Amino acid sequence: MSLFAKAMYRALVWKERQRALRGEQSDKKGRASGRAAHLVTGERGETLAYWHLRQEGYTIVARNRRSRGGELDLVGWDGPTLAFVEVKTRTTADTGPPELAVSRAKQKRIGKAAHDYLRRLRKKPESYRFDIVSVFWDETAGLRVRLIKNAFTV
């Protein structure tokens, strides 16, 4: 685990807590920048997930990789295993935990994009898997980032 990754992750968590204490919502920032609020929230969640994975020892090799099949949020090595990571971020509990948003159809699109990514690699990995990083801001518990390894198969 990199000390730099640990420090960056802690700094981002602190920043999110300060933002929440001030009552700032991604909605305000999203409208001010001309981008939809859910896109800003998703981007913040992906940044937190990136540094969380780095702290967990992953080596991230791609972010927001697009292909004909779909998009891969993060691609990284967890030891000898290549992990395709889907990041889901929520700020309210209205629709349930973030990982429930990865439907079977979404899993298929991620699988298509992953197979396209694997096809383009010169050196094939020994194994690969699909992980989910769930990012949720809870009013009482604060920021929760949860890594679900091998969350689904395609």
Residue, then its C-alpha position, 0 to 999 in steps of 0.5 A: m500500500s502506497l503512503f501517497a495513495k493512503a494520504m490522497y484517499r484520506a484527503l478526499v474523504w476529508k474534503e467530502r466531509q467538509r463539503a457535507l458540513r457546509g451543506e454543499q451538494s453536488d447539485k449546486k456544483g453541477r448546475a454551476s458548471g453546466r453539467a448534470a448533477h448526477l455526472v458530477t456526483g459520479e465523477r466524485g465517486e469514481t475519484l474516491a474509488y480510484w484512490h480507495l483501490r490504490q490504497e487497497g494495493y490495486t495498480i490502476v491501468a485505465r479509467n473510463r475506457r470506452s469501447r463499442g460494448g460499453e464503458l469500463d469505469l476502472v481497470g486495475w491489477d490486484g496482484p496477478t488478477l486483472a479487475f474490471v471495476e464498476v463504480k456506483t455512487r449514491t447520495t440518498a438511500d431512496t433507491g437502495p444501496p449503490e451496487l443494486a444499480v448494476s443490473r444484469a443488462k449493465q453486467k452484460r455491457i461491462g462484460k462486452a467492454a471487458h472482453d474487447y479490452l482483453r482482446r486488445l491486450r498483448k499479454k493476457p492475464e492469468s485471470y480476471r474478475f468483475d468488482i464493484v465499488s459502492v460509494f455512499w454518503d450517509e448522513t449519520a455514518g458519513l462517507r462509506v466506500r465498499l469494495i465488492k470483489n468478484a461481484f458478478t460473472v458474465 
